[in-house]
Amino acid sequence: MFKAIIIACVIGSPDNCMQISDTYGPYPLEGRCRTRLEEMQYKLKGVWEEYNMPFEVRQTSCTVVVGEAT
C-alpha cells in the first residue's frame, strides 16, 4: 500500500514547511499514488493562488504503508 505525501515550503523561507498527506489513500499500486500526487499538486496550486500564499513543492513521495487496508 502507498500513501501520497507532499512537502511544501514558503518561498524564501526553506525552514517554514508543511507536510500535506492524502486523506483518500492508501493505494494498492504506486502508479495510482503518483496520479494522486499530481491531483493534489494541482489543487494545492489553486488554493495557494487564491489565498496569495507563496509556497513551492519541495518533495513528493509515495510512502509504503504496512498494515493498512483501503
mmCIF file of the N, C-alpha and C atoms, coordinates in Angstrom:
data_MODEL
# 
_entry.id   MODEL 
# 
loop_
_atom_site.group_PDB 
_atom_site.id 
_atom_site.type_symbol 
_atom_site.label_atom_id 
_atom_site.label_alt_id 
_atom_site.label_comp_id 
_atom_site.label_asym_id 
_atom_site.label_entity_id 
_atom_site.label_seq_id 
_atom_site.pdbx_PDB_ins_code 
_atom_site.Cartn_x 
_atom_site.Cartn_y 
_atom_site.Cartn_z 
_atom_site.occupancy 
_atom_site.B_iso_or_equiv 
_atom_site.pdbx_formal_charge 
_atom_site.auth_seq_id 
_atom_site.auth_comp_id 
_atom_site.auth_asym_id 
_atom_site.auth_atom_id 
_atom_site.pdbx_PDB_model_num 
ATOM 1   N N  . MET A 1 1  ? 0.851  -1.169 0.000   1.00 0.00 ? 1  MET A N  1 
ATOM 2   C CA . MET A 1 1  ? 0.000  0.000  0.000   1.00 0.00 ? 1  MET A CA 1 
ATOM 3   C C  . MET A 1 1  ? 0.903  1.241  0.000   1.00 0.00 ? 1  MET A C  1 
ATOM 4   N N  . PHE A 1 2  ? 0.428  2.293  -0.658  1.00 0.00 ? 2  PHE A N  1 
ATOM 5   C CA . PHE A 1 2  ? 1.203  3.524  -0.781  1.00 0.00 ? 2  PHE A CA 1 
ATOM 6   C C  . PHE A 1 2  ? 0.367  4.726  -0.346  1.00 0.00 ? 2  PHE A C  1 
ATOM 7   N N  . LYS A 1 3  ? 1.009  5.647  0.355   1.00 0.00 ? 3  LYS A N  1 
ATOM 8   C CA . LYS A 1 3  ? 0.368  6.867  0.816   1.00 0.00 ? 3  LYS A CA 1 
ATOM 9   C C  . LYS A 1 3  ? 1.043  8.069  0.159   1.00 0.00 ? 3  LYS A C  1 
ATOM 10  N N  . ALA A 1 4  ? 0.248  8.995  -0.392  1.00 0.00 ? 4  ALA A N  1 
ATOM 11  C CA . ALA A 1 4  ? 0.758  10.180 -1.071  1.00 0.00 ? 4  ALA A CA 1 
ATOM 12  C C  . ALA A 1 4  ? 1.053  11.280 -0.058  1.00 0.00 ? 4  ALA A C  1 
ATOM 13  N N  . ILE A 1 5  ? 2.281  11.835 -0.137  1.00 0.00 ? 5  ILE A N  1 
ATOM 14  C CA . ILE A 1 5  ? 2.709  12.894 0.774   1.00 0.00 ? 5  ILE A CA 1 
ATOM 15  C C  . ILE A 1 5  ? 3.444  13.972 -0.021  1.00 0.00 ? 5  ILE A C  1 
ATOM 16  N N  . ILE A 1 6  ? 3.155  15.228 0.306   1.00 0.00 ? 6  ILE A N  1 
ATOM 17  C CA . ILE A 1 6  ? 3.824  16.374 -0.312  1.00 0.00 ? 6  ILE A CA 1 
ATOM 18  C C  . ILE A 1 6  ? 4.449  17.212 0.795   1.00 0.00 ? 6  ILE A C  1 
ATOM 19  N N  . ILE A 1 7  ? 5.680  17.652 0.575   1.00 0.00 ? 7  ILE A N  1 
ATOM 20  C CA . ILE A 1 7  ? 6.334  18.614 1.460   1.00 0.00 ? 7  ILE A CA 1 
ATOM 21  C C  . ILE A 1 7  ? 6.409  19.921 0.683   1.00 0.00 ? 7  ILE A C  1 
ATOM 22  N N  . ALA A 1 8  ? 5.859  20.985 1.251   1.00 0.00 ? 8  ALA A N  1 
ATOM 23  C CA . ALA A 1 8  ? 5.861  22.302 0.609   1.00 0.00 ? 8  ALA A CA 1 
ATOM 24  C C  . ALA A 1 8  ? 6.394  23.331 1.587   1.00 0.00 ? 8  ALA A C  1 
ATOM 25  N N  . CYS A 1 9  ? 7.146  24.311 1.057   1.00 0.00 ? 9  CYS A N  1 
ATOM 26  C CA . CYS A 1 9  ? 7.766  25.336 1.893   1.00 0.00 ? 9  CYS A CA 1 
ATOM 27  C C  . CYS A 1 9  ? 7.411  26.723 1.375   1.00 0.00 ? 9  CYS A C  1 
ATOM 28  N N  . VAL A 1 10 ? 7.423  27.691 2.281   1.00 0.00 ? 10 VAL A N  1 
ATOM 29  C CA . VAL A 1 10 ? 7.222  29.088 1.910   1.00 0.00 ? 10 VAL A CA 1 
ATOM 30  C C  . VAL A 1 10 ? 8.410  29.510 1.055   1.00 0.00 ? 10 VAL A C  1 
ATOM 31  N N  . ILE A 1 11 ? 8.154  30.136 -0.077  1.00 0.00 ? 11 ILE A N  1 
ATOM 32  C CA . ILE A 1 11 ? 9.234  30.598 -0.945  1.00 0.00 ? 11 ILE A CA 1 
ATOM 33  C C  . ILE A 1 11 ? 10.072 31.622 -0.182  1.00 0.00 ? 11 ILE A C  1 
ATOM 34  N N  . GLY A 1 12 ? 11.376 31.413 -0.177  1.00 0.00 ? 12 GLY A N  1 
ATOM 35  C CA . GLY A 1 12 ? 12.286 32.312 0.514   1.00 0.00 ? 12 GLY A CA 1 
ATOM 36  C C  . GLY A 1 12 ? 12.487 31.976 1.981   1.00 0.00 ? 12 GLY A C  1 
ATOM 37  N N  . SER A 1 13 ? 11.815 30.963 2.475   1.00 0.00 ? 13 SER A N  1 
ATOM 38  C CA . SER A 1 13 ? 11.946 30.555 3.871   1.00 0.00 ? 13 SER A CA 1 
ATOM 39  C C  . SER A 1 13 ? 11.969 29.027 3.937   1.00 0.00 ? 13 SER A C  1 
ATOM 40  N N  . PRO A 1 14 ? 13.109 28.417 3.612   1.00 0.00 ? 14 PRO A N  1 
ATOM 41  C CA . PRO A 1 14 ? 13.167 26.958 3.497   1.00 0.00 ? 14 PRO A CA 1 
ATOM 42  C C  . PRO A 1 14 ? 12.910 26.203 4.794   1.00 0.00 ? 14 PRO A C  1 
ATOM 43  N N  . ASP A 1 15 ? 12.944 26.878 5.938   1.00 0.00 ? 15 ASP A N  1 
ATOM 44  C CA . ASP A 1 15 ? 12.659 26.214 7.209   1.00 0.00 ? 15 ASP A CA 1 
ATOM 45  C C  . ASP A 1 15 ? 11.182 26.270 7.585   1.00 0.00 ? 15 ASP A C  1 
ATOM 46  N N  . ASN A 1 16 ? 10.381 26.973 6.803   1.00 0.00 ? 16 ASN A N  1 
ATOM 47  C CA . ASN A 1 16 ? 8.953  27.115 7.072   1.00 0.00 ? 16 ASN A CA 1 
ATOM 48  C C  . ASN A 1 16 ? 8.194  26.218 6.091   1.00 0.00 ? 16 ASN A C  1 
ATOM 49  N N  . CYS A 1 17 ? 8.083  24.934 6.462   1.00 0.00 ? 17 CYS A N  1 
ATOM 50  C CA . CYS A 1 17 ? 7.499  23.932 5.571   1.00 0.00 ? 17 CYS A CA 1 
ATOM 51  C C  . CYS A 1 17 ? 6.306  23.241 6.215   1.00 0.00 ? 17 CYS A C  1 
ATOM 52  N N  . MET A 1 18 ? 5.536  22.574 5.367   1.00 0.00 ? 18 MET A N  1 
ATOM 53  C CA . MET A 1 18 ? 4.403  21.792 5.866   1.00 0.00 ? 18 MET A CA 1 
ATOM 54  C C  . MET A 1 18 ? 4.347  20.475 5.109   1.00 0.00 ? 18 MET A C  1 
ATOM 55  N N  . GLN A 1 19 ? 3.772  19.480 5.764   1.00 0.00 ? 19 GLN A N  1 
ATOM 56  C CA . GLN A 1 19 ? 3.546  18.178 5.138   1.00 0.00 ? 19 GLN A CA 1 
ATOM 57  C C  . GLN A 1 19 ? 2.067  18.053 4.837   1.00 0.00 ? 19 GLN A C  1 
ATOM 58  N N  . ILE A 1 20 ? 1.758  17.758 3.590   1.00 0.00 ? 20 ILE A N  1 
ATOM 59  C CA . ILE A 1 20 ? 0.377  17.556 3.171   1.00 0.00 ? 20 ILE A CA 1 
ATOM 60  C C  . ILE A 1 20 ? 0.213  16.066 2.874   1.00 0.00 ? 20 ILE A C  1 
ATOM 61  N N  . SER A 1 21 ? -0.663 15.410 3.619   1.00 0.00 ? 21 SER A N  1 
ATOM 62  C CA . SER A 1 21 ? -0.900 13.977 3.448   1.00 0.00 ? 21 SER A CA 1 
ATOM 63  C C  . SER A 1 21 ? -2.266 13.750 2.829   1.00 0.00 ? 21 SER A C  1 
ATOM 64  N N  . ASP A 1 22 ? -2.329 12.815 1.920   1.00 0.00 ? 22 ASP A N  1 
ATOM 65  C CA . ASP A 1 22 ? -3.573 12.453 1.258   1.00 0.00 ? 22 ASP A CA 1 
ATOM 66  C C  . ASP A 1 22 ? -4.519 11.775 2.246   1.00 0.00 ? 22 ASP A C  1 
ATOM 67  N N  . THR A 1 23 ? -5.781 12.137 2.183   1.00 0.00 ? 23 THR A N  1 
ATOM 68  C CA . THR A 1 23 ? -6.778 11.529 3.068   1.00 0.00 ? 23 THR A CA 1 
ATOM 69  C C  . THR A 1 23 ? -7.616 10.473 2.354   1.00 0.00 ? 23 THR A C  1 
ATOM 70  N N  . TYR A 1 24 ? -7.379 10.251 1.054   1.00 0.00 ? 24 TYR A N  1 
ATOM 71  C CA . TYR A 1 24 ? -8.145 9.261  0.300   1.00 0.00 ? 24 TYR A CA 1 
ATOM 72  C C  . TYR A 1 24 ? -7.480 7.886  0.295   1.00 0.00 ? 24 TYR A C  1 
ATOM 73  N N  . GLY A 1 25 ? -6.148 7.836  0.417   1.00 0.00 ? 25 GLY A N  1 
ATOM 74  C CA . GLY A 1 25 ? -5.403 6.573  0.312   1.00 0.00 ? 25 GLY A CA 1 
ATOM 75  C C  . GLY A 1 25 ? -5.479 5.772  1.584   1.00 0.00 ? 25 GLY A C  1 
ATOM 76  N N  . PRO A 1 26 ? -4.673 4.763  1.727   1.00 0.00 ? 26 PRO A N  1 
ATOM 77  C CA . PRO A 1 26 ? -3.562 4.401  0.845   1.00 0.00 ? 26 PRO A CA 1 
ATOM 78  C C  . PRO A 1 26 ? -4.033 3.665  -0.415  1.00 0.00 ? 26 PRO A C  1 
ATOM 79  N N  . TYR A 1 27 ? -3.107 3.558  -1.372  1.00 0.00 ? 27 TYR A N  1 
ATOM 80  C CA . TYR A 1 27 ? -3.392 2.966  -2.671  1.00 0.00 ? 27 TYR A CA 1 
ATOM 81  C C  . TYR A 1 27 ? -2.626 1.667  -2.839  1.00 0.00 ? 27 TYR A C  1 
ATOM 82  N N  . PRO A 1 28 ? -3.252 0.665  -3.465  1.00 0.00 ? 28 PRO A N  1 
ATOM 83  C CA . PRO A 1 28 ? -2.581 -0.624 -3.626  1.00 0.00 ? 28 PRO A CA 1 
ATOM 84  C C  . PRO A 1 28 ? -1.434 -0.586 -4.646  1.00 0.00 ? 28 PRO A C  1 
ATOM 85  N N  . LEU A 1 29 ? -1.477 0.360  -5.585  1.00 0.00 ? 29 LEU A N  1 
ATOM 86  C CA . LEU A 1 29 ? -0.453 0.454  -6.625  1.00 0.00 ? 29 LEU A CA 1 
ATOM 87  C C  . LEU A 1 29 ? 0.257  1.800  -6.565  1.00 0.00 ? 29 LEU A C  1 
ATOM 88  N N  . GLU A 1 30 ? 1.570  1.786  -6.757  1.00 0.00 ? 30 GLU A N  1 
ATOM 89  C CA . GLU A 1 30 ? 2.343  3.026  -6.716  1.00 0.00 ? 30 GLU A CA 1 
ATOM 90  C C  . GLU A 1 30 ? 1.917  3.985  -7.828  1.00 0.00 ? 30 GLU A C  1 
ATOM 91  N N  . GLY A 1 31 ? 1.543  3.452  -8.983  1.00 0.00 ? 31 GLY A N  1 
ATOM 92  C CA . GLY A 1 31 ? 1.103  4.305  -10.093 1.00 0.00 ? 31 GLY A CA 1 
ATOM 93  C C  . GLY A 1 31 ? -0.115 5.134  -9.724  1.00 0.00 ? 31 GLY A C  1 
ATOM 94  N N  . ARG A 1 32 ? -1.064 4.550  -9.022  1.00 0.00 ? 32 ARG A N  1 
ATOM 95  C CA . ARG A 1 32 ? -2.259 5.296  -8.586  1.00 0.00 ? 32 ARG A CA 1 
ATOM 96  C C  . ARG A 1 32 ? -1.879 6.357  -7.577  1.00 0.00 ? 32 ARG A C  1 
ATOM 97  N N  . CYS A 1 33 ? -0.917 6.048  -6.724  1.00 0.00 ? 33 CYS A N  1 
ATOM 98  C CA . CYS A 1 33 ? -0.433 7.021  -5.751  1.00 0.00 ? 33 CYS A CA 1 
ATOM 99  C C  . CYS A 1 33 ? 0.214  8.216  -6.463  1.00 0.00 ? 33 CYS A C  1 
ATOM 100 N N  . ARG A 1 34 ? 1.006  7.948  -7.484  1.00 0.00 ? 34 ARG A N  1 
ATOM 101 C CA . ARG A 1 34 ? 1.660  9.028  -8.255  1.00 0.00 ? 34 ARG A CA 1 
ATOM 102 C C  . ARG A 1 34 ? 0.607  9.904  -8.949  1.00 0.00 ? 34 ARG A C  1 
ATOM 103 N N  . THR A 1 35 ? -0.430 9.280  -9.465  1.00 0.00 ? 35 THR A N  1 
ATOM 104 C CA . THR A 1 35 ? -1.517 10.044 -10.081 1.00 0.00 ? 35 THR A CA 1 
ATOM 105 C C  . THR A 1 35 ? -2.174 10.947 -9.040  1.00 0.00 ? 35 THR A C  1 
ATOM 106 N N  . ARG A 1 36 ? -2.383 10.420 -7.845  1.00 0.00 ? 36 ARG A N  1 
ATOM 107 C CA . ARG A 1 36 ? -2.985 11.210 -6.773  1.00 0.00 ? 36 ARG A CA 1 
ATOM 108 C C  . ARG A 1 36 ? -2.082 12.379 -6.387  1.00 0.00 ? 36 ARG A C  1 
ATOM 109 N N  . LEU A 1 37 ? -0.763 12.185 -6.390  1.00 0.00 ? 37 LEU A N  1 
ATOM 110 C CA . LEU A 1 37 ? 0.159  13.284 -6.104  1.00 0.00 ? 37 LEU A CA 1 
ATOM 111 C C  . LEU A 1 37 ? -0.026 14.421 -7.108  1.00 0.00 ? 37 LEU A C  1 
ATOM 112 N N  . GLU A 1 38 ? -0.185 14.078 -8.379  1.00 0.00 ? 38 GLU A N  1 
ATOM 113 C CA . GLU A 1 38 ? -0.416 15.099 -9.408  1.00 0.00 ? 38 GLU A CA 1 
ATOM 114 C C  . GLU A 1 38 ? -1.716 15.855 -9.143  1.00 0.00 ? 38 GLU A C  1 
ATOM 115 N N  . GLU A 1 39 ? -2.776 15.127 -8.779  1.00 0.00 ? 39 GLU A N  1 
ATOM 116 C CA . GLU A 1 39 ? -4.063 15.761 -8.458  1.00 0.00 ? 39 GLU A CA 1 
ATOM 117 C C  . GLU A 1 39 ? -3.917 16.708 -7.271  1.00 0.00 ? 39 GLU A C  1 
ATOM 118 N N  . MET A 1 40 ? -3.215 16.248 -6.238  1.00 0.00 ? 40 MET A N  1 
ATOM 119 C CA . MET A 1 40 ? -3.033 17.064 -5.037  1.00 0.00 ? 40 MET A CA 1 
ATOM 120 C C  . MET A 1 40 ? -2.264 18.344 -5.356  1.00 0.00 ? 40 MET A C  1 
ATOM 121 N N  . GLN A 1 41 ? -1.207 18.234 -6.153  1.00 0.00 ? 41 GLN A N  1 
ATOM 122 C CA . GLN A 1 41 ? -0.416 19.424 -6.505  1.00 0.00 ? 41 GLN A CA 1 
ATOM 123 C C  . GLN A 1 41 ? -1.255 20.430 -7.283  1.00 0.00 ? 41 GLN A C  1 
ATOM 124 N N  . TYR A 1 42 ? -2.083 19.944 -8.184  1.00 0.00 ? 42 TYR A N  1 
ATOM 125 C CA . TYR A 1 42 ? -2.947 20.822 -8.963  1.00 0.00 ? 42 TYR A CA 1 
ATOM 126 C C  . TYR A 1 42 ? -3.904 21.587 -8.049  1.00 0.00 ? 42 TYR A C  1 
ATOM 127 N N  . LYS A 1 43 ? -4.524 20.883 -7.122  1.00 0.00 ? 43 LYS A N  1 
ATOM 128 C CA . LYS A 1 43 ? -5.476 21.525 -6.203  1.00 0.00 ? 43 LYS A CA 1 
ATOM 129 C C  . LYS A 1 43 ? -4.766 22.480 -5.244  1.00 0.00 ? 43 LYS A C  1 
ATOM 130 N N  . LEU A 1 44 ? -3.591 22.093 -4.763  1.00 0.00 ? 44 LEU A N  1 
ATOM 131 C CA . LEU A 1 44 ? -2.842 22.968 -3.868  1.00 0.00 ? 44 LEU A CA 1 
ATOM 132 C C  . LEU A 1 44 ? -2.448 24.265 -4.561  1.00 0.00 ? 44 LEU A C  1 
ATOM 133 N N  . LYS A 1 45 ? -2.053 24.170 -5.813  1.00 0.00 ? 45 LYS A N  1 
ATOM 134 C CA . LYS A 1 45 ? -1.686 25.378 -6.562  1.00 0.00 ? 45 LYS A CA 1 
ATOM 135 C C  . LYS A 1 45 ? -2.848 26.364 -6.598  1.00 0.00 ? 45 LYS A C  1 
ATOM 136 N N  . GLY A 1 46 ? -4.056 25.856 -6.811  1.00 0.00 ? 46 GLY A N  1 
ATOM 137 C CA . GLY A 1 46 ? -5.236 26.715 -6.831  1.00 0.00 ? 46 GLY A CA 1 
ATOM 138 C C  . GLY A 1 46 ? -5.490 27.375 -5.489  1.00 0.00 ? 46 GLY A C  1 
ATOM 139 N N  . VAL A 1 47 ? -5.342 26.629 -4.408  1.00 0.00 ? 47 VAL A N  1 
ATOM 140 C CA . VAL A 1 47 ? -5.534 27.186 -3.063  1.00 0.00 ? 47 VAL A CA 1 
ATOM 141 C C  . VAL A 1 47 ? -4.485 28.256 -2.781  1.00 0.00 ? 47 VAL A C  1 
ATOM 142 N N  . TRP A 1 48 ? -3.237 27.948 -3.097  1.00 0.00 ? 48 TRP A N  1 
ATOM 143 C CA . TRP A 1 48 ? -2.163 28.904 -2.823  1.00 0.00 ? 48 TRP A CA 1 
ATOM 144 C C  . TRP A 1 48 ? -2.349 30.197 -3.611  1.00 0.00 ? 48 TRP A C  1 
ATOM 145 N N  . GLU A 1 49 ? -2.784 30.080 -4.872  1.00 0.00 ? 49 GLU A N  1 
ATOM 146 C CA . GLU A 1 49 ? -3.022 31.281 -5.669  1.00 0.00 ? 49 GLU A CA 1 
ATOM 147 C C  . GLU A 1 49 ? -4.213 32.072 -5.137  1.00 0.00 ? 49 GLU A C  1 
ATOM 148 N N  . GLU A 1 50 ? -5.270 31.376 -4.741  1.00 0.00 ? 50 GLU A N  1 
ATOM 149 C CA . GLU A 1 50 ? -6.468 32.036 -4.227  1.00 0.00 ? 50 GLU A CA 1 
ATOM 150 C C  . GLU A 1 50 ? -6.165 32.855 -2.971  1.00 0.00 ? 50 GLU A C  1 
ATOM 151 N N  . TYR A 1 51 ? -5.326 32.326 -2.095  1.00 0.00 ? 51 TYR A N  1 
ATOM 152 C CA . TYR A 1 51 ? -5.012 33.000 -0.834  1.00 0.00 ? 51 TYR A CA 1 
ATOM 153 C C  . TYR A 1 51 ? -3.666 33.718 -0.853  1.00 0.00 ? 51 TYR A C  1 
ATOM 154 N N  . ASN A 1 52 ? -3.065 33.819 -2.046  1.00 0.00 ? 52 ASN A N  1 
ATOM 155 C CA . ASN A 1 52 ? -1.791 34.513 -2.222  1.00 0.00 ? 52 ASN A CA 1 
ATOM 156 C C  . ASN A 1 52 ? -0.727 33.984 -1.252  1.00 0.00 ? 52 ASN A C  1 
ATOM 157 N N  . MET A 1 53 ? -0.603 32.684 -1.215  1.00 0.00 ? 53 MET A N  1 
ATOM 158 C CA . MET A 1 53 ? 0.367  32.019 -0.346  1.00 0.00 ? 53 MET A CA 1 
ATOM 159 C C  . MET A 1 53 ? 1.529  31.523 -1.216  1.00 0.00 ? 53 MET A C  1 
ATOM 160 N N  . PRO A 1 54 ? 2.684  32.144 -1.119  1.00 0.00 ? 54 PRO A N  1 
ATOM 161 C CA . PRO A 1 54 ? 3.811  31.776 -1.990  1.00 0.00 ? 54 PRO A CA 1 
ATOM 162 C C  . PRO A 1 54 ? 4.559  30.531 -1.514  1.00 0.00 ? 54 PRO A C  1 
ATOM 163 N N  . PHE A 1 55 ? 4.010  29.359 -1.795  1.00 0.00 ? 55 PHE A N  1 
ATOM 164 C CA . PHE A 1 55 ? 4.638  28.099 -1.431  1.00 0.00 ? 55 PHE A CA 1 
ATOM 165 C C  . PHE A 1 55 ? 5.196  27.416 -2.664  1.00 0.00 ? 55 PHE A C  1 
ATOM 166 N N  . GLU A 1 56 ? 6.179  26.551 -2.437  1.00 0.00 ? 56 GLU A N  1 
ATOM 167 C CA . GLU A 1 56 ? 6.692  25.714 -3.514  1.00 0.00 ? 56 GLU A CA 1 
ATOM 168 C C  . GLU A 1 56 ? 6.805  24.281 -3.014  1.00 0.00 ? 56 GLU A C  1 
ATOM 169 N N  . VAL A 1 57 ? 6.549  23.340 -3.905  1.00 0.00 ? 57 VAL A N  1 
ATOM 170 C CA . VAL A 1 57 ? 6.652  21.925 -3.564  1.00 0.00 ? 57 VAL A CA 1 
ATOM 171 C C  . VAL A 1 57 ? 8.130  21.561 -3.525  1.00 0.00 ? 57 VAL A C  1 
ATOM 172 N N  . ARG A 1 58 ? 8.559  21.009 -2.411  1.00 0.00 ? 58 ARG A N  1 
ATOM 173 C CA . ARG A 1 58 ? 9.955  20.595 -2.249  1.00 0.00 ? 58 ARG A CA 1 
ATOM 174 C C  . ARG A 1 58 ? 10.133 19.105 -2.502  1.00 0.00 ? 58 ARG A C  1 
ATOM 175 N N  . GLN A 1 59 ? 9.127  18.324 -2.126  1.00 0.00 ? 59 GLN A N  1 
ATOM 176 C CA . GLN A 1 59 ? 9.258  16.877 -2.272  1.00 0.00 ? 59 GLN A CA 1 
ATOM 177 C C  . GLN A 1 59 ? 7.877  16.255 -2.392  1.00 0.00 ? 59 GLN A C  1 
ATOM 178 N N  . THR A 1 60 ? 7.789  15.233 -3.220  1.00 0.00 ? 60 THR A N  1 
ATOM 179 C CA . THR A 1 60 ? 6.588  14.407 -3.296  1.00 0.00 ? 60 THR A CA 1 
ATOM 180 C C  . THR A 1 60 ? 7.038  12.968 -3.127  1.00 0.00 ? 60 THR A C  1 
ATOM 181 N N  . SER A 1 61 ? 6.213  12.173 -2.477  1.00 0.00 ? 61 SER A N  1 
ATOM 182 C CA . SER A 1 61 ? 6.579  10.775 -2.311  1.00 0.00 ? 61 SER A CA 1 
ATOM 183 C C  . SER A 1 61 ? 5.352  9.899  -2.137  1.00 0.00 ? 61 SER A C  1 
ATOM 184 N N  . CYS A 1 62 ? 5.528  8.664  -2.542  1.00 0.00 ? 62 CYS A N  1 
ATOM 185 C CA . CYS A 1 62 ? 4.550  7.616  -2.285  1.00 0.00 ? 62 CYS A CA 1 
ATOM 186 C C  . CYS A 1 62 ? 5.211  6.691  -1.265  1.00 0.00 ? 62 CYS A C  1 
ATOM 187 N N  . THR A 1 63 ? 4.844  6.882  -0.016  1.00 0.00 ? 63 THR A N  1 
ATOM 188 C CA . THR A 1 63 ? 5.435  6.156  1.078   1.00 0.00 ? 63 THR A CA 1 
ATOM 189 C C  . THR A 1 63 ? 4.734  4.812  1.274   1.00 0.00 ? 63 THR A C  1 
ATOM 190 N N  . VAL A 1 64 ? 5.526  3.785  1.492   1.00 0.00 ? 64 VAL A N  1 
ATOM 191 C CA . VAL A 1 64 ? 4.967  2.452  1.725   1.00 0.00 ? 64 VAL A CA 1 
ATOM 192 C C  . VAL A 1 64 ? 4.335  2.432  3.109   1.00 0.00 ? 64 VAL A C  1 
ATOM 193 N N  . VAL A 1 65 ? 3.090  1.975  3.149   1.00 0.00 ? 65 VAL A N  1 
ATOM 194 C CA . VAL A 1 65 ? 2.344  1.856  4.402   1.00 0.00 ? 65 VAL A CA 1 
ATOM 195 C C  . VAL A 1 65 ? 2.098  0.372  4.637   1.00 0.00 ? 65 VAL A C  1 
ATOM 196 N N  . VAL A 1 66 ? 2.469  -0.093 5.806   1.00 0.00 ? 66 VAL A N  1 
ATOM 197 C CA . VAL A 1 66 ? 2.306  -1.506 6.132   1.00 0.00 ? 66 VAL A CA 1 
ATOM 198 C C  . VAL A 1 66 ? 1.117  -1.683 7.072   1.00 0.00 ? 66 VAL A C  1 
ATOM 199 N N  . GLY A 1 67 ? 0.272  -2.644 6.793   1.00 0.00 ? 67 GLY A N  1 
ATOM 200 C CA . GLY A 1 67 ? -0.808 -2.999 7.706   1.00 0.00 ? 67 GLY A CA 1 
ATOM 201 C C  . GLY A 1 67 ? -2.071 -2.192 7.598   1.00 0.00 ? 67 GLY A C  1 
ATOM 202 N N  . GLU A 1 68 ? -2.227 -1.341 6.551   1.00 0.00 ? 68 GLU A N  1 
ATOM 203 C CA . GLU A 1 68 ? -3.461 -0.569 6.378   1.00 0.00 ? 68 GLU A CA 1 
ATOM 204 C C  . GLU A 1 68 ? -4.192 -1.082 5.151   1.00 0.00 ? 68 GLU A C  1 
ATOM 205 N N  . ALA A 1 69 ? -5.467 -1.232 5.265   1.00 0.00 ? 69 ALA A N  1 
ATOM 206 C CA . ALA A 1 69 ? -6.288 -1.652 4.129   1.00 0.00 ? 69 ALA A CA 1 
ATOM 207 C C  . ALA A 1 69 ? -7.103 -0.475 3.629   1.00 0.00 ? 69 ALA A C  1 
ATOM 208 N N  . THR A 1 70 ? -7.456 -0.502 2.359   1.00 0.00 ? 70 THR A N  1 
ATOM 209 C CA . THR A 1 70 ? -8.279 0.559  1.793   1.00 0.00 ? 70 THR A CA 1 
ATOM 210 C C  . THR A 1 70 ? -9.736 0.286  2.060   1.00 0.00 ? 70 THR A C  1 
# 
